[in-house]
Amino acid sequence: MSEVNMEKLEALAGKVIGDVAGALSLYMAYLGDQTGLFDALDGEGRLTLDQFAQKTGRNPKYLHEWLGSVCAAGYVTHHPEDDTFSLSEEQALVFGQEGQPACMQGFIMAVVSQYEEHEKAVEVFRSGKGRPWGDHSNCLFCGTDRFFRPGYMANLTENWIPALGGVDDKLKSGAKVADVGCGQGSSTILMAEAYPNSHFVGIDYHEPSIEEARRRAHAAGLDNIEFSVATAQDYPGGDFDFACIFDALHDMGDPVGAARHVRESLKEDGTFMLVEPMAGDSMAENMNPLGQIFYAFSTTVCTPNSVSQDVGLGLGAQAGQKRLTEVLNEAGFGEVKRAAETPTNMVLEATA
């Protein structure tokens, strides 16, 4: 056995301490979100502990400890000269202000959902068996939608669709659109609101998510949208001008079969937009914080869901453009190119 390098040991132990601090800070951020503490601080300037307790109605003993943690993390600002607390504009955007692209609370909620059912995750990992999407806690469904929605709001109709060849004009004139794996319908609703002359069909095999999508569409007063419970491999209908899958193809057991069904349901000149997590084409290219996060979620959510279904390809959340292009080519799409990207997503345009 080689001699332990004490400098490397201390550095690694220090990193773990930092990771533990970060994990607990996310937990504290979740508590603050669920109890309205960030919103209560937003725009209020400096508050003393007593003022904060009076405003929120929370136990000042708990608030004192919570503030100690989140201030040490840099999530809230402590002013030692008068022992007050405030939220900067940047802190408010990241930890509050629901719907803003910088808000991270959906991501944090999704992380918390994984710890919520950690025993089940351990058993699935140990056994190598699958675990369907619907077997997770509702916190994951809400967190996932809440995380992706601001990015879709900022990019979907303003940047991604206009980057596709001729699709924006089709949707403005009136087109038929399939949003496959739509979850709770955020992407479908955004498109339906932006393109009132087009008709949108949201499709997902998770019935509770479709029920929530229908509720949201009804609340928005949209009459150019419908939702259907079906899989990506067998959803009904055809002659779609445009189809899209957002951050879901890699979760499917048979992504080739799903993409093939999308191609078969499109018109001859139809376009398929595939939005997937940003990733390089090799593991070495993904050795960064984003890759660390997506590989982790893929370990407990994405890959187990794929393994639970027919074929069980287990594409993974860090497949990369090269592997995704191979899947789309095998499904019958002759041309695949990257049309747009953000720090967290790549947008692929596929045509026959």
C-alpha positions in Angstrom: 0.0 0.0 0.0 1.4 3.4 -1.0 2.0 6.0 1.6 -0.8 8.5 2.2 -0.1 12.0 0.8 -1.2 14.1 3.8 -1.5 17.3 1.7 -3.9 15.5 -0.7 -5.8 14.0 2.2 -6.3 17.3 3.9 -7.4 18.9 0.6 -10.0 16.1 -0.1 -11.3 16.2 3.5 -11.6 20.0 3.2 -13.6 19.6 0.0 -15.9 17.1 1.7 -16.5 19.6 4.5 -17.4 22.2 1.9 -19.8 19.8 0.2 -21.5 19.0 3.5 -21.8 22.7 4.1 -23.4 23.1 0.7 -25.8 20.2 1.2 -27.0 21.6 4.4 -27.2 25.1 2.9 -29.6 23.8 0.2 -31.7 22.2 2.9 -31.8 25.6 4.7 -32.7 27.3 1.4 -35.5 24.8 1.0 -36.8 25.6 4.5 -36.7 29.3 3.7 -38.6 28.8 0.5 -41.3 26.6 1.9 -41.9 29.0 4.9 -41.7 32.2 2.9 -38.6 33.6 4.6 -36.8 34.8 1.5 -40.0 36.5 0.2 -40.4 38.2 3.6 -36.9 39.6 3.4 -37.1 40.7 -0.2 -37.3 44.5 -0.6 -37.5 45.1 3.2 -34.0 46.5 3.7 -32.3 45.7 7.0 -34.3 43.8 9.6 -33.4 42.9 13.1 -34.1 39.4 14.3 -37.2 40.6 16.3 -38.5 42.6 13.3 -38.0 39.5 11.1 -39.8 37.3 13.6 -42.7 39.7 13.9 -43.0 40.0 10.1 -43.0 36.3 9.5 -44.7 35.0 12.7 -41.9 32.4 13.1 -40.1 31.4 16.3 -37.2 33.8 16.8 -35.1 30.9 18.2 -35.4 29.0 15.0 -34.9 32.1 12.9 -31.7 32.9 14.7 -30.2 29.5 13.9 -31.5 29.6 10.3 -30.1 33.0 9.7 -26.7 31.9 11.1 -26.5 29.1 8.5 -27.8 31.0 5.4 -25.7 34.0 6.2 -22.6 31.9 6.6 -23.5 30.4 3.2 -23.9 33.8 1.6 -27.6 33.3 0.9 -28.6 36.1 3.2 -26.5 39.1 4.2 -25.6 39.8 7.8 -24.6 43.3 8.9 -22.5 42.9 12.0 -22.3 46.6 12.8 -26.0 46.6 13.8 -26.8 42.9 13.8 -29.4 43.2 11.0 -30.2 41.0 8.0 -31.1 41.8 4.4 -31.5 40.2 1.0 -29.5 41.7 -1.9 -31.0 41.9 -5.4 -28.9 38.9 -6.5 -29.9 36.8 -3.5 -33.5 37.6 -4.1 -33.3 36.5 -7.7 -31.7 33.2 -6.8 -33.7 32.3 -3.7 -37.0 34.0 -4.4 -38.9 35.8 -7.1 -40.7 32.8 -8.5 -40.5 32.5 -12.3 -37.3 34.5 -12.8 -34.7 32.6 -14.8 -32.1 32.8 -12.0 -34.3 31.3 -9.3 -32.8 28.0 -8.2 -35.5 26.9 -5.8 -36.9 24.3 -8.2 -33.5 22.7 -8.5 -33.1 22.7 -4.8 -36.6 21.1 -4.4 -35.6 18.3 -6.8 -32.5 17.7 -4.7 -34.5 17.5 -1.5 -36.8 15.0 -3.2 -33.9 12.6 -3.7 -33.1 12.6 0.0 -36.8 12.2 0.9 -36.8 8.7 -0.5 -33.2 7.8 -0.1 -33.8 4.2 1.2 -35.7 3.3 -2.0 -32.9 4.8 -4.1 -30.3 2.7 -2.3 -32.3 -0.5 -2.9 -32.8 0.3 -6.6 -29.1 1.0 -7.0 -28.2 -2.1 -5.2 -30.5 -4.3 -7.1 -30.0 -2.8 -10.6 -33.7 -2.9 -11.2 -35.7 0.0 -12.7 -37.7 2.7 -11.0 -40.4 4.5 -12.9 -40.9 8.2 -12.8 -44.2 7.9 -11.0 -42.6 6.1 -8.1 -40.8 9.2 -6.9 -42.2 11.8 -4.4 -44.4 14.6 -5.7 -41.6 17.0 -4.6 -39.5 15.7 -7.6 -42.3 16.4 -10.1 -42.9 19.9 -8.8 -39.2 20.7 -8.4 -38.4 19.5 -11.9 -41.1 21.6 -13.5 -40.3 24.6 -11.3 -36.6 24.4 -12.2 -37.1 24.1 -16.0 -40.0 26.5 -16.4 -38.0 29.8 -16.0 -35.5 28.6 -18.6 -38.3 27.8 -21.0 -40.0 31.1 -20.3 -36.7 33.0 -21.1 -35.7 31.0 -24.2 -38.4 28.8 -25.8 -40.4 31.2 -27.9 -37.8 34.0 -27.9 -34.7 32.1 -28.9 -35.1 28.3 -29.5 -38.1 28.1 -31.8 -36.9 31.2 -33.9 -33.5 29.4 -34.4 -35.3 26.5 -36.2 -35.7 26.7 -40.0 -39.2 28.1 -40.8 -40.9 26.8 -37.6 -41.6 30.2 -36.1 -43.5 31.3 -39.2 -45.5 28.0 -39.3 -46.6 28.4 -35.7 -47.6 32.1 -36.2 -49.7 31.1 -39.2 -51.2 28.0 -37.6 -49.7 24.6 -37.1 -50.3 21.3 -35.3 -47.7 20.7 -32.6 -46.9 17.7 -30.3 -45.1 18.3 -27.0 -44.0 14.8 -26.1 -43.1 14.0 -22.4 -44.7 17.4 -21.5 -44.8 16.7 -17.7 -47.0 19.3 -16.0 -47.4 21.2 -19.2 -45.2 24.3 -18.7 -43.6 24.1 -22.2 -46.9 23.3 -23.9 -48.7 26.2 -22.3 -45.9 28.7 -23.1 -46.1 27.8 -26.7 -49.9 27.9 -26.8 -49.9 31.4 -25.3 -47.2 32.6 -27.8 -48.8 31.1 -30.9 -52.6 31.4 -30.6 -53.2 30.3 -34.2 -51.6 26.9 -33.6 -53.0 23.8 -31.9 -50.9 22.1 -29.2 -51.1 18.5 -27.9 -49.2 17.8 -24.7 -48.4 14.1 -24.2 -47.1 12.3 -21.1 -47.5 8.8 -19.7 -47.6 10.1 -16.1 -51.3 10.8 -15.5 -51.0 13.0 -12.3 -48.8 15.3 -14.3 -51.3 15.5 -17.2 -54.1 16.3 -14.7 -52.0 19.2 -13.4 -51.3 20.3 -16.9 -55.0 20.3 -17.7 -55.7 22.3 -14.6 -53.1 25.0 -15.6 -54.3 25.2 -19.1 -57.9 25.7 -17.9 -56.7 28.4 -15.5 -54.9 30.2 -18.3 -58.1 30.1 -20.4 -56.4 28.4 -23.4 -58.6 26.8 -26.0 -55.8 25.8 -28.5 -54.4 23.1 -26.3 -55.2 19.6 -25.2 -53.4 17.0 -23.1 -53.3 13.2 -23.5 -52.0 10.3 -21.4 -49.8 8.2 -23.6 -46.3 7.0 -24.1 -43.8 8.5 -26.6 -43.9 5.3 -28.6 -47.6 5.1 -29.1 -49.3 8.5 -28.7 -52.2 8.9 -31.2 -52.5 11.4 -34.0 -50.3 12.4 -36.9 -49.7 15.1 -39.5 -47.9 17.2 -36.9 -46.0 20.2 -38.3 -43.7 20.4 -35.3 -42.8 18.1 -32.4 -40.6 18.6 -29.4 -39.3 16.8 -26.4 -37.8 18.7 -23.5 -35.3 17.1 -21.2 -37.0 13.8 -21.4 -35.7 11.6 -24.3 -32.8 10.3 -22.2 -35.3 9.2 -19.5 -37.1 6.9 -21.9 -36.5 3.1 -22.1 -36.6 3.2 -25.9 -35.4 6.6 -27.1 -34.9 5.3 -30.6 -38.4 4.0 -30.7 -39.8 7.2 -29.3 -37.9 9.3 -31.8 -39.0 7.0 -34.6 -42.6 7.5 -33.6 -42.1 11.2 -33.5 -40.7 11.1 -37.1 -43.7 8.9 -38.2 -46.2 11.3 -36.7 -44.7 14.4 -38.4 -45.6 15.7 -41.8 -42.9 15.1 -44.5 -41.6 18.6 -44.0 -42.0 18.6 -40.2 -39.4 19.5 -37.7 -38.4 17.8 -34.4 -36.8 19.9 -31.7 -35.0 18.0 -29.0 -33.9 19.8 -25.9 -31.4 17.9 -23.7 -29.1 18.7 -20.8 -25.8 20.3 -21.9 -23.0 17.7 -22.1 -19.9 16.9 -23.9 -19.5 13.7 -25.9 -17.3 11.9 -23.3 -17.2 11.6 -19.6 -13.9 13.5 -19.5 -15.7 16.5 -21.0 -18.3 16.5 -18.3 -16.0 16.7 -15.3 -17.5 20.0 -14.1 -20.2 21.0 -11.6 -23.0 20.8 -14.1 -21.9 17.3 -15.2 -21.6 16.3 -11.5 -25.2 17.4 -10.9 -26.7 15.8 -14.0 -24.8 12.5 -13.5 -26.2 12.4 -10.0 -29.8 12.9 -11.0 -29.3 10.4 -13.8 -28.1 7.8 -11.2 -31.3 8.0 -9.1 -33.9 9.3 -11.5 -33.2 9.2 -15.3 -31.5 5.9 -15.7 -33.7 3.9 -13.3 -36.7 5.2 -15.2 -35.3 4.1 -18.5 -34.3 0.7 -17.0 -37.9 0.2 -15.8 -39.3 0.4 -19.4 -39.0 -1.8 -22.4 -35.5 -1.9 -24.0 -34.1 0.0 -21.0 -31.3 1.7 -23.0 -30.3 3.9 -20.1 -29.1 6.7 -22.3 -28.3 8.9 -19.3 -28.6 12.7 -18.7 -25.1 13.3 -20.1 -25.4 11.5 -23.4 -23.9 14.4 -25.5 -24.7 15.5 -29.0 -22.8 12.8 -30.8 -24.8 10.0 -29.1 -28.1 11.8 -29.4 -27.5 12.3 -33.1 -26.9 8.5 -33.4 -30.2 7.9 -31.7 -32.0 10.4 -34.0 -30.3 9.0 -37.2 -31.3 5.4 -36.2 -34.9 6.7 -35.8 -34.9 8.0 -39.3 -33.9 11.6 -39.1 -31.4 12.3 -41.8 -30.2 15.8 -40.7 -29.5 16.8 -37.1 -27.8 20.0 -36.0 -27.5 22.1 -32.9 -29.8 25.1 -33.3 -29.3 26.8 -30.0 -27.9 26.4 -26.5 -27.8 27.7 -23.0 -25.4 27.0 -20.2 -27.7 24.1 -19.1 -29.3 22.9 -22.4 -28.6 22.0 -26.0 -31.3 22.4 -28.6 -31.1 20.0 -31.5 -33.1 20.4 -34.8 -33.9 17.1 -36.6 -35.5 16.7 -40.0 -36.1 13.8 -42.3 
